[in-house]
Amino acid sequence: MRQNIGQRKKRIILPLAVGSLLIVLATFGMRYIRTEPMSAEAIADKTEWTKHELAYALGRAPVVESNKEVRRRMWENIDNELKKYPEPERREIRREAFRCLVDNSIHQFRALPRDKRRKMVAEVMAKIEKEEKQSENRRKVNEASSEDERGMQKEMMTTVQTKLSADERTDLAPLIDKCFQTIRESGR
């Protein structure tokens, strides 16, 4: 009779222990396995956010592919969610987003073969230099002393921006700088 009681306990306790373990694992998994929105549409349409999800979405947002309207809605949704938090928490969310972005970038960078990494770095550096030249040209337009100079420089920049490709603008940047210099000197 005692054996029957021991076997009955084993029949009850063993499934309860396994069931309890599964419940604990499922709870842990649901709590710590993220289900963040990955697409721009999902980010734009999400209504309830945790701080971690918001930081992850904010960190992914710059690299998410989508059309202009969906990107606008996505950024608007993220901004509205960020505004719900006080400034210190917003700062922490932004820091976590930046960490996420850097971690993802490092992971992707390491997955590339070495020659492709070098090529990518060279392309990024070329883009940065091009942006610096363009911002320098914009700054020069803003610094022009007379209305005529500003008008001529603005017209030149508008024409250059609309008529030339990015590569052509980069190639012609020294010449454009010389034109700006000539315009400034002629105004003196």
Summary of the structure (lengths in Angstrom):
residues: 188
radius of gyration: 28.8
end to end distance: 113.2
largest distance: 113.2
contacts: 453
relative contact order: 0.06
helix: 85%
strand: 0%
